[in-house]
Amino acid sequence: MLDHGKQNLLGIRLDAVDYEAAVAKIIAAACEQVPYCVSALAVHGVMTGALDRKHTFRLNQLDLVVPDGQPVRWGLNLLHRTQLADRVYGPTLTLKTCEAAANLGLPVFLFGSDASTLDRLSQSLASKFPRLQVAGVLPSRFARIEESECEEIARKIRSSGARIVLAGLGCPRQEIWAFENRERIGLPILAVGAAFAFHAGELSQAPEWMQQRGLEWLYRLGCEPARLWKRYLLLNPLYLTLLGLQATRLFSLRPERGIEPGELLNYG
């Protein structure tokens, strides 16, 4: 188990952990039934926080922020000598958490995406982990909703008997939702993004050799160029530039630059 604690990467406090440490922290919070917000950030997620000081604040209030992308892992190793041998990939973290939850009888709740994806995801998880209990599912509205509706979603999750919530709303909405609903849900929340679509069989994952070499972005760009070209072709070079500046100590974004949001966005 590897856990070097939180380290600054472009102003975002990322946890230099491996899968074993991350799952252990999530399961401990689930057993204690306490709030615990988790996000797996690739380059896009890190840059979303680096470029928005309010989102810097949100991400830095989450309990566990793991390096989802290889370039993020490389950044932690370069800047802080964390010697992480692997990233903590959101889809894999989802499966490892579900496996541990199934073994311990901890029910999970699936929130986000749409009804058809949730149905396929539930079937996929059931086939992989027959002992896993899915306490409930609820699709996203993909819109801002009223405070009363946010309370109703939280009530449904709490009353379901779930001990872990998997949230698939897309980045950065899922991190915003986790930040804003941490206390009212009062359970571990894993913001796992594309894991829903991957495990539902709706999106294909990059070949292992591309993942290991940090080229997953190129594979996804080829699959969805119209939607993803700005994300990868603009943010990736900027990430490398800012990482180089932090490594050479010419310029560094600090976590303290975050600004507490003045209002709730109430995504649901």
C-alpha positions in Angstrom: 0.0 0.0 0.0 1.4 3.4 -1.1 0.3 6.7 0.4 2.4 9.8 0.1 -0.5 12.1 1.1 -1.6 15.2 -0.8 0.9 16.9 -3.2 0.5 20.2 -5.1 0.1 19.8 -8.9 -0.8 23.1 -10.6 -2.6 24.3 -7.5 -4.6 21.1 -7.0 -3.9 18.8 -4.0 -3.6 15.4 -5.5 -3.3 12.3 -3.4 -0.2 10.2 -4.3 -1.7 6.8 -3.6 -2.1 3.5 -5.2 -5.3 1.5 -5.8 -4.9 -0.4 -2.5 -4.7 2.7 -0.4 -7.5 4.5 -2.3 -9.9 1.5 -1.9 -9.0 1.1 1.8 -9.8 4.8 2.4 -13.2 4.5 0.6 -14.2 1.3 2.3 -13.3 2.6 5.7 -15.5 5.7 5.2 -18.3 3.4 3.9 -18.1 1.2 7.0 -18.2 4.2 9.3 -21.0 5.8 7.2 -19.3 9.2 7.0 -18.9 11.7 4.2 -16.0 11.1 1.9 -15.7 12.6 -1.6 -13.4 11.1 -4.2 -12.4 12.2 -7.7 -10.1 10.6 -10.3 -8.5 13.4 -12.3 -6.8 13.2 -15.6 -5.2 16.2 -17.3 -8.6 17.7 -18.3 -9.8 17.6 -14.7 -6.6 19.1 -13.3 -6.7 21.9 -15.8 -10.3 22.6 -15.1 -9.3 23.3 -11.5 -6.1 25.2 -12.5 -8.0 27.6 -14.7 -10.9 28.3 -12.4 -10.1 29.5 -8.9 -13.6 28.6 -7.6 -13.1 25.0 -8.9 -9.6 25.0 -7.4 -11.3 25.5 -4.1 -13.9 22.8 -4.7 -11.3 20.2 -5.7 -9.1 21.0 -2.8 -12.0 20.4 -0.4 -12.5 16.8 -1.6 -11.2 14.1 0.6 -9.4 12.0 -2.0 -8.2 13.2 -5.4 -6.3 10.5 -7.3 -4.2 10.6 -10.4 -6.4 9.1 -13.1 -4.2 9.9 -16.1 -0.6 8.8 -16.7 0.6 12.4 -17.3 -0.8 13.3 -13.9 1.1 10.4 -12.3 4.2 11.5 -14.2 3.7 15.0 -12.9 3.5 13.8 -9.3 6.6 11.7 -9.7 8.5 14.6 -11.3 7.6 17.2 -8.8 7.4 15.2 -5.6 9.4 12.0 -6.2 6.3 10.0 -5.2 7.5 6.9 -7.2 4.0 5.9 -8.2 4.2 2.8 -10.3 0.8 3.2 -11.8 -2.1 5.7 -12.0 -5.4 5.2 -10.2 -7.7 5.0 -13.2 -11.3 5.9 -12.5 -12.9 2.9 -14.3 -10.5 0.5 -12.6 -11.0 2.2 -9.2 -14.8 1.7 -9.7 -14.4 -2.0 -10.2 -12.0 -2.5 -7.3 -14.3 -0.5 -5.0 -17.3 -2.5 -6.2 -15.4 -5.8 -5.6 -14.5 -4.8 -2.1 -18.1 -3.5 -1.4 -19.5 -6.9 -2.7 -17.2 -8.8 -0.4 -18.2 -6.8 2.6 -21.9 -6.5 1.8 -21.9 -2.7 1.3 -24.6 -1.6 -1.1 -23.9 0.9 -3.8 -26.0 3.6 -5.4 -25.6 4.7 -9.1 -26.3 8.3 -9.8 -25.9 10.0 -13.1 -25.9 9.3 -16.9 -29.3 8.2 -18.3 -31.7 5.3 -17.6 -30.5 3.0 -20.4 -26.9 3.4 -19.4 -27.7 2.8 -15.7 -29.6 -0.4 -16.7 -26.6 -1.7 -18.7 -24.2 -0.7 -16.1 -26.2 -2.5 -13.4 -26.2 -5.6 -15.5 -22.5 -5.4 -16.1 -21.6 -5.0 -12.5 -23.9 -7.8 -11.5 -22.2 -10.1 -13.9 -18.8 -9.2 -12.6 -19.7 -9.2 -8.9 -22.8 -11.4 -8.2 -22.7 -10.5 -4.5 -22.8 -6.7 -5.2 -25.9 -5.1 -3.9 -27.1 -2.1 -6.0 -29.4 -0.2 -3.6 -30.7 2.1 -6.2 -30.2 4.0 -9.5 -31.1 7.5 -10.5 -30.4 9.2 -13.8 -29.2 12.7 -14.1 -31.3 15.6 -15.3 -28.1 17.2 -16.8 -29.3 20.6 -15.7 -29.4 22.9 -12.7 -32.2 22.0 -10.4 -34.0 23.6 -7.5 -32.7 23.2 -4.0 -35.8 21.1 -3.0 -34.9 18.7 -5.8 -31.4 18.4 -4.6 -32.7 17.5 -1.2 -35.0 14.9 -2.7 -32.1 13.2 -4.5 -30.1 13.1 -1.3 -33.1 11.7 0.6 -33.5 8.9 -2.0 -29.9 8.0 -1.8 -29.8 8.0 2.0 -33.1 6.0 2.3 -31.9 3.4 -0.2 -29.6 1.8 2.3 -26.5 2.5 0.1 -23.1 2.9 1.7 -21.2 4.1 -1.3 -22.4 6.4 -4.1 -21.0 6.2 -7.6 -21.6 9.5 -9.5 -21.2 9.7 -13.3 -22.1 13.3 -14.3 -19.0 14.1 -16.3 -16.2 16.5 -15.4 -16.5 19.0 -13.8 -20.2 18.6 -12.9 -19.6 15.4 -10.9 -17.0 17.1 -8.7 -19.2 20.1 -8.2 -22.1 17.8 -7.2 -19.9 15.8 -4.8 -18.6 19.0 -3.2 -22.1 20.6 -2.8 -23.7 17.4 -1.6 -21.0 16.0 0.7 -22.7 16.7 4.0 -26.3 16.2 3.0 -25.7 12.7 1.6 -23.2 11.8 4.3 -21.6 8.8 2.5 -18.6 8.2 0.3 -19.2 9.7 -3.2 -17.0 8.6 -6.0 -17.0 10.9 -9.0 -16.0 8.4 -11.7 -17.0 10.1 -15.0 -16.7 7.9 -18.1 -16.5 4.7 -16.0 -20.3 4.5 -16.4 -20.2 4.5 -20.2 -17.1 2.2 -20.3 -18.6 -0.5 -18.0 -22.0 -0.2 -19.7 -20.3 -1.1 -23.0 -21.1 2.2 -24.6 -17.6 3.5 -25.0 -14.5 1.5 -25.9 -11.4 1.9 -23.9 -8.0 2.5 -25.4 -5.7 -0.5 -25.9 -3.5 -1.2 -22.8 -0.3 -0.2 -24.6 -1.8 3.3 -25.3 -3.0 3.6 -21.7 0.4 2.8 -20.3 2.1 5.3 -22.6 -0.3 8.2 -21.7 -1.9 8.1 -25.2 -5.5 7.4 -24.1 -6.3 11.0 -25.0 -5.3 10.3 -28.6 -7.6 7.2 -28.8 -10.5 9.1 -27.3 -9.9 12.1 -29.6 -10.1 9.7 -32.6 -13.4 8.3 -31.3 -15.0 11.7 -30.6 -13.0 14.5 -32.4 -15.8 17.0 -32.6 -16.5 16.9 -28.9 -13.0 16.5 -27.5 -10.6 18.4 -29.8 -10.5 21.5 -27.7 -10.0 19.6 -24.5 -7.0 17.7 -25.7 -5.3 19.9 -28.3 -5.5 23.0 -26.1 -5.3 21.8 -22.6 -2.6 19.1 -23.0 0.1 21.6 -24.2 -0.9 24.1 -21.5 -0.7 21.4 -18.8 2.9 20.5 -20.0 3.8 24.2 -20.0 2.6 24.8 -16.5 4.1 21.5 -15.3 7.5 22.6 -16.7 7.2 26.0 -15.0 6.4 24.4 -11.6 9.2 21.8 -12.0 11.8 24.6 -12.7 10.3 26.8 -10.0 9.8 29.7 -12.4 6.0 29.8 -11.7 3.7 27.8 -9.5 0.0 27.7 -8.9 -0.7 27.4 -5.2 -3.7 25.6 -3.6 -4.3 28.8 -1.5 -5.4 30.7 -4.6 -8.7 29.0 -4.6 -11.8 31.1 -4.0 -14.8 29.7 -2.1 -17.8 29.7 -4.5 -20.5 32.2 -3.5 -23.4 30.1 -4.7 -24.4 26.5 -5.2 -24.7 25.4 -8.8 -27.1 22.6 -7.9 -26.4 20.2 -10.8 -28.6 17.1 -10.8 
